[in-house]
Amino acid sequence: MADCIFCKIASGEMAAKEVYRDDDVVAIEDLDPQAPTHLLVMPVRHYGDVFAASNSDAALAGRIVAVASRLGSERGSTGGFRLVVNTGPDGGQTVGHLHIHVLAGRRMTWPPG
């Protein structure tokens, strides 16, 4: 998608602080971190949200969760981490490209918002 910021990052057209990349998944540091560790894990291919990705390529959707979990474990504290997937406007999604927030490095509160 020509106007999608995450597509531009995934293609290398736009710079970002990458912490992981393979042929299908890229992870970057969030520009507005909400925790000491705040990463965004996304597919290289454009999917508007988790619903679209899981219906089109469930294996890829699972790989994205696996990468996010591994990064949360590696970069988080020994006390754990949080994965967040916002879907749609009511779910708080502000960029229309599937991405998982990895939050770690502090105690998370509940409810989140």
N, C-alpha and C positions, 0 to 999 in steps of 0.2 A: 504494500500500500504506500503510495507516494507521499502521503502527508502524515504517516504514522511515525512518531518519534522513536518508538521502540524498534520498528522495522529499519529505520535509519541507523540506529545503534547496532543492531544485529548484522547489518550489511557492511558496517565499517564506515558508512558515509558520515556518521556523527561520532565524535569521540566520547568515551565514557571510561570510568575506572573499572575495567574488567577484572573479575576475580576468578572466573571460570569460563571456559568455552570448549565446546565440541561441535560436531557437525550440525547438531539439532538444538542445542541449548546454550544460552549465554546468561551469565550472572554478572551484575554490576553493583557498585556501591550506590545507594540512594543519595541524591543531591541534598535532600532535606531529612536527615536521619532523625528517627523518633526513638532511637535506642543507641547505645554505644556501637552495636553492630546492626546495620540495617542494609540488607541486600535485596535486590530485585532479581528474581530468576524467571526467565521467559524463553519461549520457543523462538528459534530463528525464523521459522515460518509464521506468517500472520494468522492468528486465531483471535477473534474479537474478545472472547472470554472463555472461562473454564468449561462452560456448557458446550460451546462450539468445538473446542479441542477434544473434549472427552467423547463427543458424538462422532467426530471425524477420525480421530487417532488416539484411542484409549491407551495404547502402549506408550505413545509420546507423553500424554498427560501424566502417566505413572512415572516416567523417567524424570519429568520436571519436578515432581514431588520428591523423588529419590535424591536428585541433585540438591534441592532445597534442604532436605533433611540432613544430608551429609555436610553441607556448608554450615548449617545451624549447629551441628554437633562439633565440627572442627573450629568454628569461630566464636561459638557461644561460651558460656560459663559452664561449670560442672553442674549447675542447677537447672539447666534446660534452655529452651528457646521456644519461640512462637512462629508458626507459619500462618499467614493471612492471605486469603484470596478474595478480593472484592469483586463482585459481579453485578453489573448494571448500576444505574444511577442511585437506586435506593440502597444498594449494597456498598456504595462509596467508591465505585470504580470511576477514576478520572481519566485514564488512558485506555482507549479501546483496543488493547492488545493484552492477551492473557499474561499475567505476571503474578508471581508469588512473592510476598514480602517475607523476608527472614529477619526476625527481630531477636536480639540476644544481648547479653552483657549486663542486664539488670533484671530485677524481679518485675514481672508483668502483673498488671492489675486486672480485675474483672468486675463489672463488664467493661469491654474495651471501648464502647462508645455508642 
